């Protein structure tokens, strides 16, 4: 054996196996969260019948999770930087598993709502650590491959939730009705907790940081003031206090920026690391991520309404229709970061935006042509085109945003990425009331519902296409080529600076 070969039992080979096992663990946790966000929607009719939940309680079963998740993401990321990403990940996945059990065994709607809020809060501790652990565990030249896998997980999670929810609800396992959609998290979460303790290597910021409690309060207040009216606005008839609250959120965020600047100057331990926004790739990527979240927030909700209410399809048929989309996202995500982005850089993301817009336009044309008689196989073409476009964006975008971020701030940066994505989704959901429901009457005869939903779907997709065009233009602010890629046979400065991991334990 030559000196350049590595024995399968050598320390280097063992460490390599450990980090790839650790990657599988955190990716599984990310998939579990992505599925949980969407799996509930498909089972809402069953929950309403079996648990006797009111419409307002049903709203809170979905909105409570989203609000707790979005409000806690930045704090969860910073806690990982301070106390250790492995520690916070294990606390998060343990709490998420416990909350899932409470949801599955809820004895009334009130307990289910409270358990969902707890579940969202625990996800906010768990999810930011996923990207942080990847950022701290893998050297820069390997992250493209890793983020390709992450993009594939995102693609699978986006559509697997409704499909899995439809299957579990229809199967009615052990007569439990909707409860298995939550209980399925238990074996996954327990396995992740046990294996995570063994295989994930601890990492944290190299210098001592303190939790910025005032920053936590301002971030939480601002996000709730923005997202709560968007989440409940349509149900409540868009009251004036909702607009006042959203306007006040801007004031709170301005106060947060001012406070964080003073906090940085005083002790260098702010909740939101404002210096990150001086990194062009991060600032531009955050803007793209937010607007992309708006497009996804609009599309996935109106797509569900279109199939299940407009076309009258059952849960399983609607869930299976999304399979081509999921496969296309996963395949394109892996290809984009491993083969295309290293060679073509930013052009891959811009091509993704244009391809996704093309898929949306094809969908509009097919919906107009076939009307209420459209079949799932006829939707395959636009869904595959859209999936390819989305796959070309999701994985390289995360890579581009984090490529120049210092490791000591990777938790804060990851929390910000997830937070703006959730904010974008919430803005998209809020816009659904305008671009979808705003085009139809509130009191439609039953015979006119299908046609009205088809027209509203087409109108909403026009908005999605316009947003994708805006994303294409925003992407010109991204660096032409991610900093971690090798240029001319030599590592860029970002790669060289990334050689020293601050791993502990």
C-alpha positions as a printed NumPy array, in Angstrom:
array([[  0.   ,   0.   ,   0.   ],
       [  1.48 ,   3.364,  -1.028],
       [  1.66 ,   6.355,   1.251],
       [ -1.13 ,   8.07 ,  -0.666],
       [ -3.615,   5.266,  -0.068],
       [ -5.948,   5.233,   2.902],
       [ -6.803,   2.039,   4.736],
       [-10.54 ,   1.472,   5.258],
       [ -9.809,   1.236,   8.99 ],
       [ -7.507,   4.264,   9.195],
       [ -8.529,   7.285,  11.313],
       [ -8.976,   9.392,   8.158],
       [-11.326,   6.837,   6.557],
       [-13.272,   6.457,   9.804],
       [-13.678,  10.235,  10.097],
       [-14.838,  10.377,   6.476],
       [-17.472,   7.688,   7.098],
       [-18.635,   9.48 ,  10.243],
       [-19.261,  12.782,   8.491],
       [-21.224,  11.165,   5.66 ],
       [-23.326,   9.279,   8.208],
       [-23.796,  12.59 ,  10.05 ],
       [-24.9  ,  14.159,   6.758],
       [-27.494,  11.418,   6.242],
       [-28.826,  12.053,   9.755],
       [-29.233,  15.816,   9.395],
       [-30.663,  15.439,   5.874],
       [-33.253,  12.996,   7.201],
       [-34.211,  15.53 ,   9.873],
       [-34.519,  18.241,   7.215],
       [-36.714,  15.942,   5.118],
       [-38.881,  15.172,   8.156],
       [-39.464,  18.901,   8.723],
       [-40.193,  19.621,   5.038],
       [-42.713,  16.781,   4.893],
       [-44.357,  17.868,   8.141],
       [-44.989,  21.36 ,   6.777],
       [-47.128,  19.98 ,   3.927],
       [-48.415,  16.627,   5.196],
       [-51.071,  18.215,   7.415],
       [-52.847,  20.106,   4.615],
       [-54.006,  16.964,   2.828],
       [-55.401,  15.464,   6.056],
       [-57.353,  18.555,   7.181],
       [-60.798,  17.181,   6.177],
       [-60.112,  14.012,   8.198],
       [-58.926,  16.048,  11.218],
       [-62.   ,  18.259,  11.02 ],
       [-64.357,  15.26 ,  10.945],
       [-62.619,  13.087,  13.546],
       [-61.481,  15.741,  16.05 ],
       [-64.446,  18.062,  15.639],
       [-62.144,  21.034,  15.062],
       [-63.64 ,  24.385,  14.115],
       [-62.427,  26.256,  11.036],
       [-60.452,  28.646,  13.245],
       [-58.764,  25.734,  15.02 ],
       [-57.922,  24.141,  11.666],
       [-56.295,  27.437,  10.655],
       [-54.177,  27.362,  13.806],
       [-53.116,  23.736,  13.288],
       [-51.299,  24.904,  10.153],
       [-50.558,  28.534,  11.029],
       [-49.376,  27.834,  14.583],
       [-46.568,  25.621,  13.303],
       [-45.524,  28.153,  10.652],
       [-45.523,  31.104,  13.059],
       [-43.527,  29.32 ,  15.778],
       [-41.104,  27.994,  13.174],
       [-40.458,  31.329,  11.461],
       [-40.246,  33.308,  14.704],
       [-37.631,  30.992,  16.238],
       [-35.31 ,  30.266,  13.309],
       [-32.796,  33.098,  13.765],
       [-32.637,  32.481,  17.521],
       [-32.213,  28.737,  16.944],
       [-29.328,  29.356,  14.574],
       [-27.557,  31.684,  16.99 ],
       [-28.048,  29.275,  19.907],
       [-26.243,  26.65 ,  17.834],
       [-23.315,  29.027,  17.29 ],
       [-23.13 ,  29.683,  21.041],
       [-23.872,  26.327,  22.695],
       [-22.921,  23.893,  19.926],
       [-24.731,  22.877,  16.757],
       [-24.813,  19.188,  17.62 ],
       [-26.299,  19.92 ,  21.055],
       [-29.049,  22.16 ,  19.629],
       [-29.771,  19.702,  16.831],
       [-30.273,  16.882,  19.325],
       [-32.476,  19.053,  21.546],
       [-34.474,  20.104,  18.497],
       [-34.988,  16.62 ,  17.044],
       [-35.824,  15.221,  20.491],
       [-38.373,  17.98 ,  21.123],
       [-39.776,  17.636,  17.604],
       [-40.29 ,  13.899,  18.136],
       [-41.999,  14.485,  21.496],
       [-44.255,  17.167,  19.994],
       [-45.138,  14.794,  17.134],
       [-46.23 ,  12.191,  19.702],
       [-48.372,  14.802,  21.473],
       [-49.962,  15.742,  18.123],
       [-50.645,  12.09 ,  17.306],
       [-52.235,  11.387,  20.688],
       [-54.051,  14.733,  21.045],
       [-57.384,  14.259,  22.824],
       [-58.975,  17.48 ,  21.522],
       [-58.341,  20.267,  18.99 ],
       [-56.88 ,  22.589,  21.64 ],
       [-54.175,  20.047,  22.525],
       [-53.436,  19.53 ,  18.83 ],
       [-52.986,  23.277,  18.25 ],
       [-50.687,  23.635,  21.278],
       [-48.658,  20.585,  20.197],
       [-48.257,  21.966,  16.669],
       [-46.939,  25.263,  18.058],
       [-44.442,  23.3  ,  20.172],
       [-43.502,  21.252,  17.106],
       [-42.796,  24.433,  15.129],
       [-40.65 ,  25.816,  17.95 ],
       [-38.595,  22.621,  18.125],
       [-38.17 ,  22.638,  14.334],
       [-36.757,  26.162,  14.706],
       [-34.015,  24.729,  16.949],
       [-33.339,  21.752,  14.666],
       [-33.461,  23.092,  11.105],
       [-30.819,  25.89 ,  11.253],
       [-28.282,  23.389,  12.574],
       [-28.591,  21.278,   9.4  ],
       [-26.839,  23.779,   7.135],
       [-24.54 ,  24.873,   9.972],
       [-23.327,  21.307,  10.575],
       [-22.746,  20.854,   6.838],
       [-20.901,  24.186,   6.677],
       [-18.667,  23.264,   9.634],
       [-18.107,  19.593,   8.756],
       [-17.351,  19.664,   5.034],
       [-14.526,  21.617,   3.367],
       [-15.563,  24.21 ,   0.803],
       [-14.618,  22.16 ,  -2.26 ],
       [-17.004,  19.341,  -1.198],
       [-20.008,  21.481,  -0.333],
       [-21.267,  21.619,  -3.908],
       [-21.878,  17.868,  -3.855],
       [-23.449,  18.113,  -0.399],
       [-25.788,  20.953,  -1.35 ],
       [-26.774,  18.943,  -4.418],
       [-28.   ,  16.232,  -2.063],
       [-29.73 ,  18.899,   0.027],
       [-31.528,  20.196,  -3.06 ],
       [-32.699,  16.673,  -3.851],
       [-34.063,  16.368,  -0.301],
       [-35.901,  19.692,  -0.722],
       [-37.448,  18.466,  -3.964],
       [-38.595,  15.191,  -2.448],
       [-39.934,  16.899,   0.672],
       [-41.903,  19.466,  -1.32 ],
       [-44.208,  16.891,  -2.897],
       [-43.77 ,  13.821,  -0.68 ],
       [-45.72 ,  15.443,   2.157],
       [-49.105,  15.583,   0.374],
       [-48.573,  12.112,  -1.133],
       [-47.572,  10.556,   2.186],
       [-50.405,  12.35 ,   3.956],
       [-52.898,  11.055,   1.39 ],
       [-51.677,   7.458,   1.742],
       [-51.606,   7.453,   5.546],
       [-55.052,   9.042,   5.782],
       [-56.608,   6.723,   3.198],
       [-55.078,   3.59 ,   4.748],
       [-56.511,   4.517,   8.185],
       [-53.851,   2.42 ,   9.946],
       [-55.176,   0.686,  13.074],
       [-58.282,   2.865,  12.831],
       [-56.245,   5.914,  13.829],
       [-57.605,   8.112,  10.996],
       [-55.242,  11.126,  10.576],
       [-52.985,  10.43 ,  13.566],
       [-50.294,   8.412,  11.704],
       [-49.249,  11.565,   9.809],
       [-47.689,  12.688,  13.096],
       [-46.791,   9.319,  14.618],
       [-44.634,   8.409,  11.603],
       [-42.102,  10.934,  12.92 ],
       [-41.473,   8.898,  16.075],
       [-39.232,   6.094,  14.736],
       [-37.412,   8.541,  12.444],
       [-36.836,  11.032,  15.25 ],
       [-35.683,   8.411,  17.771],
       [-33.224,   6.942,  15.25 ],
       [-31.921,  10.43 ,  14.444],
       [-31.446,  11.183,  18.135],
       [-29.5  ,   7.967,  18.825],
       [-27.337,   8.101,  15.69 ],
       [-26.815,  11.852,  15.95 ],
       [-25.285,  11.498,  19.416],
       [-22.792,   9.04 ,  18.001],
       [-21.859,  10.37 ,  14.582],
       [-22.31 ,  14.161,  14.516],
       [-19.183,  16.089,  15.537],
       [-19.779,  19.1  ,  17.77 ],
       [-18.953,  22.558,  16.419],
       [-19.552,  26.078,  17.628],
       [-18.317,  29.625,  17.107],
       [-14.577,  29.885,  17.902],
       [-15.047,  32.807,  20.284],
       [-17.469,  33.091,  23.169],
       [-20.824,  34.61 ,  22.22 ],
       [-23.817,  35.558,  24.345],
       [-27.476,  35.296,  23.426],
       [-28.914,  38.71 ,  22.569],
       [-32.234,  38.579,  24.45 ],
       [-33.396,  42.02 ,  23.293],
       [-32.661,  40.975,  19.717],
       [-34.655,  37.759,  20.258],
       [-37.631,  39.786,  21.516],
       [-37.484,  42.266,  18.598],
       [-37.107,  39.551,  15.919],
       [-39.959,  37.496,  17.373],
       [-42.247,  40.523,  17.739],
       [-41.505,  41.809,  14.235],
       [-42.075,  38.427,  12.576],
       [-45.325,  37.821,  14.462],
       [-46.597,  41.324,  13.593],
       [-45.869,  40.61 ,   9.919],
       [-46.842,  36.94 ,   9.587],
       [-49.917,  36.718,  11.853],
       [-52.032,  39.169,   9.784],
       [-50.879,  37.491,   6.559],
       [-51.791,  34.072,   7.931],
       [-55.22 ,  35.04 ,   9.295],
       [-56.025,  38.061,   7.11 ],
       [-58.342,  36.479,   4.566],
       [-60.246,  34.456,   7.178],
       [-60.87 ,  37.629,   9.224],
       [-61.74 ,  39.807,   6.233],
       [-58.465,  41.796,   6.191],
       [-59.235,  44.047,   9.203],
       [-57.536,  47.417,   9.605],
       [-55.496,  46.225,  12.592],
       [-53.799,  43.74 ,  10.285],
       [-52.456,  46.501,   8.046],
       [-51.413,  48.513,  11.114],
       [-49.598,  45.46 ,  12.474],
       [-47.74 ,  44.84 ,   9.202],
       [-46.754,  48.509,   9.016],
       [-45.612,  48.385,  12.633],
       [-43.448,  45.361,  11.829],
       [-41.313,  47.594,   9.586],
       [-40.752,  49.956,  12.53 ],
       [-39.79 ,  47.008,  14.764],
       [-37.305,  45.696,  12.183],
       [-35.782,  49.195,  11.859],
       [-35.399,  49.299,  15.644],
       [-33.798,  45.84 ,  15.503],
       [-31.188,  47.001,  12.969],
       [-30.339,  50.061,  15.072],
       [-30.061,  48.002,  18.244],
       [-27.972,  45.283,  16.612],
       [-25.507,  47.898,  15.354],
       [-25.053,  49.217,  18.896],
       [-24.851,  45.664,  20.233],
       [-22.118,  44.798,  17.724],
       [-20.085,  47.868,  18.677],
       [-20.546,  47.2  ,  22.404],
       [-19.703,  43.5  ,  22.783],
       [-19.619,  41.934,  19.302],
       [-22.368,  39.418,  20.108],
       [-25.557,  40.424,  18.238],
       [-28.389,  38.046,  17.368],
       [-28.375,  39.084,  13.695],
       [-24.851,  39.477,  12.343],
       [-25.372,  42.582,  10.191],
       [-21.872,  42.245,   8.749],
       [-23.213,  39.279,   6.758],
       [-25.119,  41.714,   4.555],
       [-21.828,  43.33 ,   3.534],
       [-21.021,  40.015,   1.808],
       [-22.495,  40.564,  -1.675],
       [-23.23 ,  36.886,  -2.322],
       [-25.12 ,  36.596,   0.977],
       [-27.162,  39.807,   0.605],
       [-28.112,  39.07 ,  -3.007],
       [-28.897,  35.442,  -2.235],
       [-31.155,  36.4  ,   0.666],
       [-33.123,  38.719,  -1.646],
       [-33.507,  35.953,  -4.241],
       [-34.493,  33.435,  -1.546],
       [-37.236,  35.739,  -0.238],
       [-38.804,  36.362,  -3.648],
       [-38.474,  32.683,  -4.585],
       [-40.375,  31.845,  -1.396],
       [-43.2  ,  34.129,  -2.568],
       [-43.485,  32.192,  -5.848],
       [-43.546,  28.818,  -4.076],
       [-46.03 ,  30.069,  -1.462],
       [-48.461,  31.079,  -4.192],
       [-48.036,  28.03 ,  -6.417],
       [-48.291,  25.134,  -3.975],
       [-51.433,  26.44 ,  -2.275],
       [-53.358,  27.348,  -5.445],
       [-52.237,  24.079,  -7.05 ],
       [-53.849,  22.153,  -4.167],
       [-57.084,  24.191,  -4.445],
       [-57.132,  23.717,  -8.223],
       [-56.853,  19.926,  -8.085],
       [-58.918,  19.097,  -5.006],
       [-61.676,  21.717,  -5.19 ],
       [-61.662,  22.937,  -8.794],
       [-61.185,  19.552, -10.476],
       [-62.712,  17.559,  -7.615],
       [-59.834,  15.1  ,  -7.332],
       [-59.285,  12.97 ,  -4.233],
       [-56.243,  13.258,  -1.979],
       [-54.401,  10.277,  -3.466],
       [-54.918,  11.307,  -7.088],
       [-53.717,  14.833,  -6.34 ],
       [-50.717,  13.533,  -4.417],
       [-49.653,  11.142,  -7.178],
       [-49.889,  13.916,  -9.768],
       [-46.976,  15.671,  -8.095],
       [-44.568,  12.721,  -8.403],
       [-43.046,  13.832, -11.769],
       [-42.382,  17.266, -10.281],
       [-40.614,  15.76 ,  -7.275],
       [-38.438,  13.471,  -9.397],
       [-37.488,  16.33 , -11.735],
       [-36.485,  18.611,  -8.835],
       [-34.328,  15.916,  -7.252],
       [-32.497,  14.987, -10.443],
       [-31.917,  18.576, -11.566],
       [-30.698,  19.622,  -8.102],
       [-27.994,  16.972,  -8.061],
       [-26.917,  17.728, -11.62 ],
       [-26.841,  21.49 , -11.095],
       [-24.289,  21.643,  -8.279],
       [-22.12 ,  18.697,  -9.3  ],
       [-21.828,  19.33 , -13.044],
       [-23.382,  22.601, -14.178],
       [-22.704,  25.293, -11.571],
       [-18.933,  24.651, -11.325],
       [-18.742,  25.194, -15.087],
       [-21.373,  27.848, -15.799],
       [-21.821,  29.567, -12.416],
       [-24.69 ,  32.034, -12.019],
       [-26.096,  31.237, -15.474],
       [-27.388,  27.918, -14.13 ],
       [-29.602,  29.658, -11.552],
       [-30.837,  32.152, -14.131],
       [-31.609,  29.328, -16.549],
       [-33.549,  27.655, -13.739],
       [-35.695,  30.767, -13.243],
       [-36.485,  30.979, -16.963],
       [-37.192,  27.229, -17.263],
       [-39.52 ,  27.334, -14.26 ],
       [-41.335,  30.335, -15.786],
       [-41.662,  28.367, -19.06 ],
       [-43.178,  25.417, -17.177],
       [-45.706,  27.778, -15.559],
       [-46.699,  29.181, -18.974],
       [-47.134,  25.642, -20.375],
       [-49.349,  24.822, -17.376],
       [-51.497,  27.91 , -18.076],
       [-51.878,  26.855, -21.728],
       [-52.823,  23.27 , -20.85 ],
       [-55.27 ,  24.367, -18.161],
       [-56.953,  26.676, -20.682],
       [-57.019,  24.028, -23.42 ],
       [-58.316,  21.058, -21.414],
       [-60.372,  22.876, -18.753],
       [-62.107,  20.619, -16.238],
       [-61.328,  17.485, -18.264],
       [-57.542,  17.753, -17.834],
       [-55.891,  14.48 , -16.761],
       [-52.888,  13.931, -14.457],
       [-50.711,  12.672, -17.343],
       [-51.364,  15.908, -19.224],
       [-49.954,  17.854, -16.274],
       [-46.715,  15.848, -16.352],
       [-44.997,  18.028, -18.983],
       [-45.376,  21.404, -17.247],
       [-44.631,  19.854, -13.857],
       [-41.412,  18.241, -15.119],
       [-40.3  ,  21.512, -16.747],
       [-41.088,  23.443, -13.54 ],
       [-39.331,  20.782, -11.463],
       [-36.175,  21.011, -13.564],
       [-36.193,  24.795, -13.178],
       [-36.691,  24.601,  -9.412],
       [-33.961,  21.981,  -9.065],
       [-31.477,  24.2  , -10.903],
       [-32.178,  26.937,  -8.336],
       [-32.609,  25.399,  -4.869],
       [-29.269,  23.654,  -4.36 ],
       [-26.85 ,  26.158,  -6.012],
       [-28.668,  29.07 ,  -4.347],
       [-27.976,  27.751,  -0.847],
       [-24.378,  27.094,  -1.874],
       [-24.018,  30.628,  -3.254],
       [-25.513,  32.289,  -0.162],
       [-23.204,  30.482,   2.281],
       [-20.075,  30.336,   0.108],
       [-18.395,  33.429,   1.613],
       [-19.945,  33.341,   5.108],
       [-17.406,  33.009,   7.973],
       [-17.837,  29.734,   9.827],
       [-18.393,  31.389,  13.195],
       [-21.593,  32.937,  11.784],
       [-22.856,  29.899,   9.869],
       [-25.656,  29.27 ,  12.397],
       [-26.904,  32.844,  12.221],
       [-26.666,  32.787,   8.407],
       [-28.536,  29.469,   8.16 ],
       [-31.265,  30.789,  10.443],
       [-31.618,  33.879,   8.261],
       [-31.861,  31.77 ,   5.091],
       [-34.677,  29.658,   6.543],
       [-36.388,  32.712,   8.057],
       [-36.558,  34.717,   4.818],
       [-37.789,  31.625,   2.989],
       [-40.61 ,  31.301,   5.51 ],
       [-41.326,  35.038,   5.251],
       [-41.456,  34.73 ,   1.467],
       [-43.835,  31.76 ,   1.75 ],
       [-46.051,  33.722,   4.131],
       [-46.117,  36.684,   1.751],
       [-47.037,  34.302,  -1.067],
       [-49.837,  32.77 ,   1.008],
       [-51.103,  36.261,   1.78 ],
       [-51.086,  37.149,  -1.923],
       [-53.187,  34.056,  -2.709],
       [-56.243,  35.926,  -1.41 ],
       [-55.586,  38.586,  -4.054],
       [-54.301,  36.657,  -7.086],
       [-56.534,  33.587,  -6.618],
       [-59.616,  34.268,  -4.497],
       [-59.735,  37.9  ,  -5.616],
       [-60.827,  36.818,  -9.092],
       [-63.963,  34.906,  -8.033],
       [-67.187,  35.639,  -6.215],
       [-67.583,  34.632,  -2.566],
       [-70.944,  32.967,  -3.281],
       [-70.657,  30.701,  -6.324],
       [-73.329,  28.209,  -7.39 ],
       [-71.966,  24.67 ,  -7.073],
       [-72.071,  24.19 , -10.855],
       [-69.734,  27.18 , -11.388],
       [-67.117,  26.348,  -8.738],
       [-64.918,  24.186, -10.973],
       [-64.684,  26.676, -13.831],
       [-64.074,  29.559, -11.411],
       [-61.198,  27.697,  -9.751],
       [-59.644,  26.88 , -13.135],
       [-59.752,  30.579, -14.133],
       [-58.352,  31.638, -10.762],
       [-55.555,  29.07 , -11.093],
       [-54.545,  30.475, -14.464],
       [-54.553,  34.017, -13.085],
       [-52.383,  33.005, -10.122],
       [-49.892,  31.26 , -12.419],
       [-49.487,  34.466, -14.431],
       [-48.316,  36.095, -11.196],
       [-45.947,  33.185, -10.494],
       [-44.42 ,  33.57 , -13.97 ],
       [-43.959,  37.31 , -13.353],
       [-42.234,  36.61 , -10.02 ],
       [-39.871,  34.144, -11.704],
       [-38.965,  36.821, -14.263],
       [-38.191,  39.196, -11.366],
       [-36.009,  36.499,  -9.779],
       [-34.082,  36.151, -13.065],
       [-33.242,  39.87 , -12.907],
       [-32.368,  39.755,  -9.188],
       [-29.892,  36.959,  -9.868],
       [-27.63 ,  39.38 , -11.758],
       [-26.58 ,  40.584,  -8.277],
       [-25.208,  37.125,  -7.425],
       [-21.502,  36.478,  -8.034],
       [-20.818,  35.037, -11.494],
       [-19.181,  32.015,  -9.935],
       [-19.371,  30.697,  -6.329],
       [-16.234,  31.618,  -4.374],
       [-15.459,  28.085,  -3.247],
       [-14.894,  26.682,  -6.717],
       [-11.383,  26.217,  -8.002],
       [-10.226,  28.711, -10.595],
       [ -7.191,  28.024, -12.748],
       [ -6.162,  25.042, -10.657],
       [ -5.756,  27.077,  -7.449],
       [ -8.248,  27.478,  -4.602],
       [ -9.857,  30.871,  -4.28 ],
       [ -9.257,  32.859,  -1.077],
       [-12.554,  31.6  ,   0.334],
       [-11.304,  28.024,   0.054],
       [ -7.961,  28.812,   1.621],
       [ -9.619,  30.602,   4.512],
       [-11.834,  27.59 ,   5.113],
       [ -9.076,  25.103,   5.858],
       [ -9.24 ,  25.393,   9.643],
       [-12.43 ,  23.899,  11.069],
       [-13.44 ,  24.98 ,  14.542],
       [-14.662,  21.534,  15.605],
       [-14.738,  20.605,  19.26 ],
       [-15.307,  17.371,  21.08 ]])
